[in-house]
Amino acid sequence: MTSPVATPALEESFRGALVRPGEPGYDAARAVWNGMIDKRPALIARCTGVADVVAAIRFARENELAIAVRGGGHNVAGTAVCDGGIVIDLSPMKGVHVDPVRRIAHVQGGVTWGELDRATQAYGLATPGGLISSTGVAGLTLGGGFGWLSRAYGLASDNLLSVDIVDAEGRLLTASAGEHRDLFWAVRGGGGNFGVVTSFTFTLHPLGPVVFGGVAFHRADAAGEMLRAYRDVTASLPESVTSALIFLTGPPAPFLPPELHGAPLIAIAGLYAGDASKGERATRPLRELGTAAVDLFHELPYTALQTMFDATAPAGLQNYWKSHAFAALDDGAVTALAASGVAMPSPLSHVDLHHLGGAVSRPADDATAYPLRGAEYVVNVVGTWPDPADSARQVAWVRDVWDALRPSAADTSYVNFLADTGPEQAEPAYGATTYARLGAVKRTYDPQNIFRGNVNVAPR
């Protein structure tokens, strides 16, 4: 059992709650979204503001404690918690301030995308976010961050104007295009390697509150044909349409007829980022891919669209993911994807093919640390199951699908989809050039690598 650490010095300057092993609420505070993760920190510091973050970092350094940083706690790798160290928990920091005149939002590090969307949609504004509303703004943005607005407006990190970040020395810095430019480059894709981001400032775009989008379900009988048709259609879609093709098992949900419950299905999902009245026409090529068994594309609140896949990601189940990026879908990738859709060992698993390009691809490859500007598609192989005793079989399936896709894939990866985060993962994920540049920034702001509970970049 993990032993608590003595905290009198920290208690003098810490306003939030300090949760120790054996205390009420400890197990709830250490739980994260992925039920595979079962780590026991020596201390959970639930921060109420920047001063608490500074105090927690300095305490960790003085006591040589490993550090984990929790925003939304949704990362599949479970990097928001650690064994025997300190969790700097930002989840109480829920402040969102929207300036509708300047179209910007100031967002604290514990905010989720659902919370941010609700705040910005009050003014008919939005910024590109994630695909599941319970995902934390912080973790997704620091890894790049794509979602339903990305072809129109880029990544979450592309819409950053600045961040406030506490570095390894406990200094509060502002990084932007005008201050600490090297650090600003690094945090847009380089993850949590450089400090604890306490606040993000995003640019916002007019959108909603009603948009056109949704999902259409098809039988997976002709998966290869559907994939090739999707490849052809996405080549000519306007940038205002972001979409995904998903292999899944039909859930026992009221929006599906009973004969599709438990059947292999293909879902085509998407959003038109513009006037909702024009969305039906813009998304028609997606909706006319074959004959849909169920077409749920319609006008709906943007906040509802942002939550439409929440039911596929309940907290507490076993999860293991692997991901690839593709400059194009060749026939080998099509064959491997089609096979994956009919061989899933868990009815909760799915394989997601995200169509990117558009505004994501416009910045130069080295404009930020995000390594996939040239990727037209990203595939995420999502293994989800309830029984820990079944983990070996489920993980093997994810790895087998990933291996089958590998010959067609790019060399670099999307770090937010990595379930494996050992020290050997970072350089292949970023590529040698970006990794070396990240290492130089790391040396400046965290030379002792105290922020290593992530897809870790070593100081150069």
C-alpha positions in Angstrom: 0.0 0.0 0.0 1.2 3.5 -0.9 2.4 5.5 2.2 1.3 9.1 2.5 3.9 11.8 2.6 4.3 14.4 5.4 2.8 17.7 4.2 3.0 20.3 6.9 5.1 22.7 4.7 2.6 22.3 1.8 -0.4 22.7 4.0 0.7 26.2 5.0 0.4 27.5 1.5 -2.1 25.3 -0.1 -5.8 26.4 -0.3 -7.2 23.3 -2.0 -7.8 19.8 -0.6 -4.9 17.4 0.0 -6.1 13.8 -0.3 -3.9 11.0 1.1 -4.1 7.2 0.9 -6.7 5.8 3.3 -8.7 9.0 3.5 -12.3 9.4 2.4 -12.4 10.2 -1.3 -9.0 8.9 -2.1 -10.1 6.1 -4.4 -12.5 8.4 -6.2 -9.8 11.0 -6.6 -7.3 8.6 -8.1 -9.7 7.0 -10.5 -9.4 8.0 -14.2 -11.5 7.4 -17.2 -9.6 4.2 -18.3 -10.5 1.4 -15.9 -7.2 -0.4 -16.8 -5.4 2.2 -14.8 -5.0 1.4 -11.1 -2.3 3.7 -9.6 -1.8 4.8 -6.1 -0.3 8.2 -5.6 1.2 9.3 -2.2 -0.7 12.6 -2.4 -3.4 14.2 -4.6 -3.2 18.0 -4.5 -6.6 19.3 -5.7 -5.6 22.8 -6.8 -7.9 25.8 -6.7 -5.6 28.2 -8.5 -2.1 29.1 -9.8 -0.7 29.5 -6.3 -1.7 25.9 -5.4 0.0 24.6 -8.6 3.2 26.5 -7.8 3.2 25.2 -4.2 2.6 21.6 -5.4 5.4 21.6 -7.9 7.9 23.0 -5.4 6.8 20.5 -2.8 7.3 17.7 -5.3 10.8 18.9 -6.2 11.8 19.3 -2.6 10.6 15.7 -1.8 11.7 14.1 -5.0 8.2 13.0 -5.8 7.1 11.9 -9.3 4.5 14.2 -10.7 1.3 13.5 -12.6 -0.9 16.3 -13.9 -4.7 15.8 -14.1 -7.0 17.9 -16.2 -9.9 15.9 -17.4 -8.4 12.5 -16.5 -9.5 11.1 -19.9 -6.2 10.2 -21.5 -6.2 6.5 -22.4 -2.7 6.0 -21.1 -3.7 7.1 -17.6 -1.0 9.7 -17.4 -3.1 11.8 -15.0 -2.2 9.6 -12.1 1.1 8.0 -10.8 2.3 5.4 -8.3 3.9 6.8 -5.1 4.1 10.4 -6.3 1.9 13.5 -6.3 -1.1 14.2 -8.6 -1.4 17.9 -9.4 -5.2 17.8 -9.9 -6.6 20.8 -11.8 -10.1 19.5 -12.0 -11.4 22.1 -9.4 -10.1 24.9 -11.7 -13.3 25.3 -13.8 -13.1 29.0 -14.8 -14.2 30.0 -18.3 -14.4 33.6 -19.4 -15.8 34.4 -22.8 -15.3 37.7 -24.5 -17.8 37.8 -27.3 -16.6 41.1 -28.7 -13.0 40.0 -29.2 -14.1 36.4 -29.8 -11.7 34.8 -27.3 -12.1 32.5 -24.3 -9.9 32.2 -21.2 -10.1 28.6 -20.0 -8.6 27.1 -16.8 -6.9 23.8 -16.8 -9.6 21.7 -15.3 -12.3 22.5 -17.8 -13.8 19.8 -20.1 -14.9 20.3 -23.7 -18.5 20.0 -22.7 -18.1 22.8 -20.2 -16.3 25.0 -22.6 -18.8 24.4 -25.4 -21.7 25.3 -23.1 -20.0 28.6 -22.2 -19.1 29.6 -25.8 -22.4 28.5 -27.4 -24.2 31.0 -25.2 -22.8 33.6 -27.6 -23.0 31.5 -30.8 -19.2 30.9 -30.7 -17.0 27.8 -30.7 -13.4 26.6 -31.0 -12.3 23.2 -32.3 -12.5 20.6 -29.5 -12.6 16.9 -29.0 -14.9 14.1 -29.9 -16.1 13.2 -26.4 -17.4 16.0 -24.2 -15.9 14.7 -21.0 -12.4 15.0 -22.5 -10.3 17.7 -20.8 -9.4 20.8 -22.7 -5.9 20.8 -21.4 -4.7 17.3 -22.4 -6.3 17.3 -25.8 -5.0 20.8 -26.7 -1.5 20.1 -25.6 -1.4 17.0 -27.9 -2.7 18.9 -30.9 -6.4 18.3 -30.6 -8.7 17.5 -33.6 -12.5 17.2 -33.7 -15.6 18.1 -35.7 -14.5 21.6 -36.6 -10.9 20.8 -37.5 -11.1 20.9 -41.3 -12.8 24.3 -41.1 -10.7 25.9 -38.3 -7.7 23.6 -37.6 -6.7 21.9 -34.4 -7.5 23.1 -30.9 -3.8 24.0 -30.5 -3.9 26.0 -33.8 -6.6 28.2 -32.1 -4.4 29.0 -29.1 -3.5 32.6 -28.6 -1.5 32.0 -25.4 -1.1 29.8 -22.3 -0.2 30.5 -18.7 2.2 27.7 -17.6 4.0 26.9 -14.4 7.4 25.5 -15.3 9.7 23.1 -13.4 11.1 25.9 -11.2 7.6 27.0 -10.1 7.7 30.1 -12.3 4.4 31.3 -13.9 5.1 32.1 -17.5 3.0 33.3 -20.4 3.8 31.7 -23.7 2.5 33.2 -26.9 3.6 34.4 -30.3 5.3 37.3 -28.6 6.5 35.8 -25.3 8.5 32.6 -24.8 8.0 31.7 -28.5 10.0 28.5 -28.2 7.7 27.3 -25.4 4.6 28.3 -27.3 5.7 26.3 -30.3 6.4 23.3 -28.0 3.1 23.2 -26.1 1.1 23.1 -29.3 1.5 19.4 -29.8 4.3 18.6 -27.4 2.0 17.5 -24.6 2.6 18.1 -20.9 6.4 18.0 -21.1 7.1 21.6 -20.2 5.0 22.5 -17.2 1.5 22.7 -15.9 -0.7 24.9 -18.1 -3.2 26.6 -15.7 -5.0 28.7 -18.4 -5.5 28.7 -22.2 -6.6 31.6 -24.3 -8.5 30.5 -27.5 -9.8 32.3 -30.5 -13.4 31.6 -31.2 -15.5 31.3 -34.4 -19.1 32.1 -35.1 -21.0 28.8 -35.1 -24.4 27.5 -33.8 -26.2 27.3 -31.6 -27.8 25.1 -34.3 -25.7 23.2 -36.8 -26.3 20.4 -39.4 -24.6 17.1 -38.7 -25.1 13.6 -37.2 -24.5 10.0 -38.1 -25.8 7.5 -40.6 -25.6 3.7 -40.0 -24.9 1.1 -42.8 -24.6 -2.6 -42.7 -20.9 -3.6 -42.9 -21.5 -6.3 -45.6 -19.5 -4.5 -48.3 -16.9 -2.7 -46.1 -14.3 -2.5 -48.8 -16.6 -0.9 -51.2 -17.8 1.6 -48.6 -14.2 2.5 -47.7 -13.2 3.1 -51.3 -16.4 5.2 -51.8 -15.6 7.2 -48.7 -12.0 7.7 -49.9 -13.3 9.1 -53.2 -15.9 11.4 -51.6 -13.6 12.9 -49.0 -11.2 13.9 -51.8 -13.7 16.5 -52.8 -15.5 17.5 -49.7 -15.4 21.2 -48.8 -13.3 22.2 -45.8 -16.5 23.1 -44.0 -17.3 19.4 -43.6 -15.4 17.2 -41.2 -16.3 13.5 -41.1 -15.3 10.1 -39.8 -16.1 6.5 -40.9 -16.5 4.1 -37.9 -16.6 0.3 -37.7 -18.7 -0.7 -34.7 -21.2 -3.3 -33.4 -24.8 -2.1 -33.4 -25.7 -1.1 -29.9 -29.1 -2.0 -28.4 -30.3 1.6 -28.7 -33.7 2.9 -29.7 -32.4 4.7 -32.7 -31.5 1.4 -34.4 -34.0 -1.2 -35.4 -33.8 -4.5 -33.5 -32.3 -6.4 -36.4 -29.2 -4.2 -36.3 -28.6 -4.7 -32.6 -25.3 -6.7 -32.3 -24.7 -6.5 -36.1 -21.4 -5.3 -37.7 -22.1 -1.7 -38.8 -20.4 1.2 -40.5 -21.2 4.7 -39.2 -20.6 7.8 -41.3 -20.5 10.8 -39.0 -20.0 14.4 -39.7 -20.6 18.1 -39.2 -21.1 21.1 -41.5 -19.3 24.1 -40.0 -21.6 26.9 -41.2 -25.2 28.0 -41.6 -27.3 25.0 -40.7 -29.7 25.6 -43.6 -26.8 24.8 -46.0 -25.6 21.7 -44.2 -28.0 19.2 -45.8 -26.6 19.9 -49.3 -23.0 20.1 -48.2 -23.1 16.7 -46.4 -25.2 14.9 -49.0 -22.3 13.2 -50.6 -21.5 11.5 -47.3 -25.1 10.5 -46.7 -25.4 9.0 -50.2 -22.6 6.6 -49.7 -24.7 3.4 -50.3 -28.1 3.1 -48.7 -28.1 3.9 -45.0 -30.2 1.7 -42.8 -30.6 4.7 -40.5 -29.9 8.3 -41.3 -29.7 10.6 -38.3 -28.2 13.6 -40.0 -30.3 16.7 -39.1 -30.3 20.2 -37.6 -29.4 20.0 -33.9 -27.7 22.1 -31.2 -23.9 22.1 -31.6 -23.7 21.0 -27.9 -25.8 17.9 -28.8 -23.6 17.0 -31.7 -20.5 17.3 -29.5 -22.0 14.7 -27.2 -23.3 12.3 -29.7 -20.6 9.7 -29.1 -20.3 10.1 -25.4 -22.2 6.8 -24.8 -19.4 5.0 -26.6 -16.9 6.1 -24.0 -18.2 5.4 -20.5 -15.8 5.8 -17.7 -14.4 2.8 -15.8 -14.2 0.2 -18.6 -11.0 -1.4 -19.8 -9.5 0.5 -22.7 -6.5 0.1 -25.0 -5.8 2.1 -28.2 -3.3 2.2 -31.0 -3.3 4.7 -33.8 -1.9 5.4 -37.3 -1.8 8.4 -39.6 -2.1 8.2 -43.4 -1.2 10.6 -46.1 -3.6 8.6 -48.3 -5.6 5.4 -48.0 -4.0 2.9 -50.3 -5.7 -0.5 -51.2 -3.7 -2.2 -48.5 -5.1 0.1 -45.8 -8.6 -0.4 -47.2 -8.2 -4.2 -47.0 -6.9 -4.1 -43.5 -9.6 -1.7 -42.3 -12.4 -3.7 -43.9 -11.1 -6.9 -42.1 -11.0 -5.1 -38.8 -14.6 -4.2 -38.9 -15.9 -7.8 -38.9 -13.5 -9.3 -36.4 -13.9 -7.2 -33.2 -13.8 -9.4 -30.1 -15.8 -6.9 -28.0 -19.1 -5.3 -29.0 -17.9 -2.1 -27.3 -14.8 -1.8 -29.5 -14.6 0.3 -32.6 -12.2 1.4 -35.4 -12.4 5.1 -36.3 -11.2 6.6 -39.5 -11.0 10.4 -39.1 -10.8 12.6 -42.2 -8.5 15.6 -41.7 -6.7 17.8 -44.1 -8.3 21.2 -44.8 -7.3 23.8 -42.2 -5.2 21.2 -40.3 -2.8 20.9 -43.2 -2.4 24.6 -44.0 0.3 25.5 -41.4 3.9 24.6 -42.2 5.1 21.2 -40.9 7.3 23.0 -38.4 4.8 25.7 -37.4 4.0 23.8 -34.2 5.1 20.6 -32.5 2.1 18.7 -33.9 3.7 16.1 -36.2 0.9 15.2 -38.6 0.2 18.2 -40.9 0.4 16.0 -44.0 -2.0 13.3 -42.7 -5.2 13.2 -44.6 -6.6 10.4 -42.3 -6.0 9.2 -38.8 -7.1 5.7 -37.7 -7.7 4.9 -34.0 -8.2 1.3 -33.1 -10.2 1.4 -29.9 -10.4 -1.7 -27.7 -13.0 -1.4 -25.0 -14.3 -4.3 -22.8 -15.6 -4.7 -19.2 -13.7 -7.7 -17.8 -10.0 -7.3 -16.8 -9.6 -11.1 -17.2 -10.2 -10.6 -21.0 -7.4 -8.1 -21.4 -4.8 -10.2 -23.2 -7.2 -11.2 -26.0 -8.6 -7.6 -26.4 -5.1 -6.0 -26.5 -3.9 -8.6 -29.0 -6.7 -7.7 -31.3 -5.9 -4.0 -31.2 -2.2 -4.7 -31.9 -3.0 -7.1 -34.7 -5.2 -4.5 -36.5 -2.5 -1.9 -35.9 0.2 -4.2 -37.4 -2.0 -4.9 -40.4 -2.3 -1.2 -41.1 1.4 -0.4 -40.5 2.8 -0.9 -44.0 0.5 1.9 -45.3 0.9 4.3 -42.5 3.1 7.4 -41.8 6.0 7.2 -39.5 4.7 9.7 -36.9 1.7 9.3 -34.6 -1.0 11.3 -32.9 0.2 11.4 -29.3 -3.3 11.8 -27.8 -4.2 8.3 -29.1 -1.2 6.5 -27.6 -2.0 4.0 -24.9 1.7 3.0 -24.7 3.8 5.9 -23.4 7.2 4.4 -22.6 10.4 6.3 -23.2 10.8 4.7 -26.6 7.4 6.1 -27.9 8.1 9.8 -28.1 10.8 10.1 -30.9 8.9 7.8 -33.3 5.7 9.7 -32.6 7.2 13.1 -33.3 9.9 12.3 -35.8 13.6 12.9 -35.3 13.6 16.6 -36.2 10.6 17.7 -34.1 11.8 15.5 -31.2 15.2 17.1 -31.2 13.6 20.6 -31.2 11.3 19.6 -28.4 14.3 18.3 -26.5 16.0 21.6 -26.7 12.9 23.4 -25.3 12.7 20.8 -22.6 16.3 21.5 -21.6 15.4 25.2 -21.1 12.2 24.8 -19.1 12.5 21.3 -17.4 16.2 20.3 -17.6 15.7 17.6 -14.8 12.7 16.1 -16.6 10.4 16.4 -13.6 7.4 16.4 -16.0 7.9 12.9 -17.4 4.5 11.3 -16.8 3.5 11.6 -20.4 4.8 10.8 -23.9 8.1 11.9 -22.6 10.6 14.1 -24.4 14.1 13.9 -22.8 16.0 17.1 -22.3 18.6 17.6 -25.0 
